């Protein structure tokens, strides 16, 4: 199977899990998708591996969190984003060192960028569909175009 076909199959596999938006599983699916877009040649193969799913990845990360919870005896667990990403990558077969190298090499930034693209700040106007015409209506969007040195 070509790399493009593997990529498309991996995207389809994630989408076919039918995860509920807003759920922790869906959040992990978004992270896995960002990883897939960042490193498709490696990620697609791992996502498509026998027995791997986003739902099971969530269970894997919960087991790690439960272990921390049980040792601390608290009512909640807080871990950093890079630790969570490390657990996700471990589920998909990376060693801790390989995961850290990938995270520090740009994957964390790719995940943050993907998350940023999915949010629209409150009050910011975006393109809205016109229901009666079926087209797109352009609205003003807030933009800022300046050189950083001009501001200093």
Secondary structure as a PSIPRED ss2 file (coil, helix, strand):
# PSIPRED VFORMAT (PSIPRED V4.0)

   1 X C   1.000  0.000  0.000
   2 X C   1.000  0.000  0.000
   3 X H   0.000  1.000  0.000
   4 X H   0.000  1.000  0.000
   5 X H   0.000  1.000  0.000
   6 X H   0.000  1.000  0.000
   7 X H   0.000  1.000  0.000
   8 X H   0.000  1.000  0.000
   9 X H   0.000  1.000  0.000
  10 X H   0.000  1.000  0.000
  11 X H   0.000  1.000  0.000
  12 X H   0.000  1.000  0.000
  13 X H   0.000  1.000  0.000
  14 X H   0.000  1.000  0.000
  15 X H   0.000  1.000  0.000
  16 X H   0.000  1.000  0.000
  17 X C   1.000  0.000  0.000
  18 X C   1.000  0.000  0.000
  19 X C   1.000  0.000  0.000
  20 X C   1.000  0.000  0.000
  21 X C   1.000  0.000  0.000
  22 X C   1.000  0.000  0.000
  23 X C   1.000  0.000  0.000
  24 X H   0.000  1.000  0.000
  25 X H   0.000  1.000  0.000
  26 X H   0.000  1.000  0.000
  27 X H   0.000  1.000  0.000
  28 X H   0.000  1.000  0.000
  29 X H   0.000  1.000  0.000
  30 X H   0.000  1.000  0.000
  31 X H   0.000  1.000  0.000
  32 X H   0.000  1.000  0.000
  33 X H   0.000  1.000  0.000
  34 X H   0.000  1.000  0.000
  35 X H   0.000  1.000  0.000
  36 X H   0.000  1.000  0.000
  37 X H   0.000  1.000  0.000
  38 X H   0.000  1.000  0.000
  39 X C   1.000  0.000  0.000
  40 X H   0.000  1.000  0.000
  41 X H   0.000  1.000  0.000
  42 X H   0.000  1.000  0.000
  43 X H   0.000  1.000  0.000
  44 X H   0.000  1.000  0.000
  45 X H   0.000  1.000  0.000
  46 X H   0.000  1.000  0.000
  47 X H   0.000  1.000  0.000
  48 X C   1.000  0.000  0.000
  49 X C   1.000  0.000  0.000
  50 X C   1.000  0.000  0.000
  51 X C   1.000  0.000  0.000
  52 X C   1.000  0.000  0.000
  53 X C   1.000  0.000  0.000
  54 X H   0.000  1.000  0.000
  55 X H   0.000  1.000  0.000
  56 X H   0.000  1.000  0.000
  57 X H   0.000  1.000  0.000
  58 X H   0.000  1.000  0.000
  59 X H   0.000  1.000  0.000
  60 X H   0.000  1.000  0.000
  61 X H   0.000  1.000  0.000
  62 X H   0.000  1.000  0.000
  63 X H   0.000  1.000  0.000
  64 X H   0.000  1.000  0.000
  65 X H   0.000  1.000  0.000
  66 X H   0.000  1.000  0.000
  67 X H   0.000  1.000  0.000
  68 X H   0.000  1.000  0.000
  69 X H   0.000  1.000  0.000
  70 X H   0.000  1.000  0.000
  71 X H   0.000  1.000  0.000
  72 X H   0.000  1.000  0.000
  73 X C   1.000  0.000  0.000
  74 X C   1.000  0.000  0.000
  75 X C   1.000  0.000  0.000
  76 X C   1.000  0.000  0.000
  77 X C   1.000  0.000  0.000
  78 X C   1.000  0.000  0.000
  79 X C   1.000  0.000  0.000
  80 X C   1.000  0.000  0.000
  81 X H   0.000  1.000  0.000
  82 X H   0.000  1.000  0.000
  83 X H   0.000  1.000  0.000
  84 X H   0.000  1.000  0.000
  85 X H   0.000  1.000  0.000
  86 X H   0.000  1.000  0.000
  87 X H   0.000  1.000  0.000
  88 X H   0.000  1.000  0.000
  89 X H   0.000  1.000  0.000
  90 X H   0.000  1.000  0.000
  91 X H   0.000  1.000  0.000
  92 X C   1.000  0.000  0.000
  93 X C   1.000  0.000  0.000
  94 X C   1.000  0.000  0.000
  95 X C   1.000  0.000  0.000
  96 X H   0.000  1.000  0.000
  97 X H   0.000  1.000  0.000
  98 X H   0.000  1.000  0.000
  99 X H   0.000  1.000  0.000
 100 X H   0.000  1.000  0.000
 101 X H   0.000  1.000  0.000
 102 X H   0.000  1.000  0.000
 103 X H   0.000  1.000  0.000
 104 X H   0.000  1.000  0.000
 105 X H   0.000  1.000  0.000
 106 X H   0.000  1.000  0.000
 107 X H   0.000  1.000  0.000
 108 X H   0.000  1.000  0.000
 109 X H   0.000  1.000  0.000
 110 X H   0.000  1.000  0.000
 111 X H   0.000  1.000  0.000
 112 X H   0.000  1.000  0.000
 113 X H   0.000  1.000  0.000
 114 X H   0.000  1.000  0.000
 115 X H   0.000  1.000  0.000
 116 X H   0.000  1.000  0.000
 117 X H   0.000  1.000  0.000
 118 X C   1.000  0.000  0.000
 119 X C   1.000  0.000  0.000
 120 X C   1.000  0.000  0.000
 121 X C   1.000  0.000  0.000
 122 X C   1.000  0.000  0.000
 123 X C   1.000  0.000  0.000
 124 X C   1.000  0.000  0.000
 125 X C   1.000  0.000  0.000
 126 X C   1.000  0.000  0.000
 127 X C   1.000  0.000  0.000
 128 X E   0.000  0.000  1.000
 129 X E   0.000  0.000  1.000
 130 X C   1.000  0.000  0.000
 131 X C   1.000  0.000  0.000
 132 X C   1.000  0.000  0.000
 133 X C   1.000  0.000  0.000
 134 X C   1.000  0.000  0.000
 135 X C   1.000  0.000  0.000
 136 X E   0.000  0.000  1.000
 137 X E   0.000  0.000  1.000
 138 X C   1.000  0.000  0.000
 139 X C   1.000  0.000  0.000
 140 X C   1.000  0.000  0.000
 141 X C   1.000  0.000  0.000
 142 X C   1.000  0.000  0.000
 143 X C   1.000  0.000  0.000
 144 X C   1.000  0.000  0.000
 145 X C   1.000  0.000  0.000
 146 X C   1.000  0.000  0.000
 147 X C   1.000  0.000  0.000
 148 X H   0.000  1.000  0.000
 149 X H   0.000  1.000  0.000
 150 X H   0.000  1.000  0.000
 151 X H   0.000  1.000  0.000
 152 X C   1.000  0.000  0.000
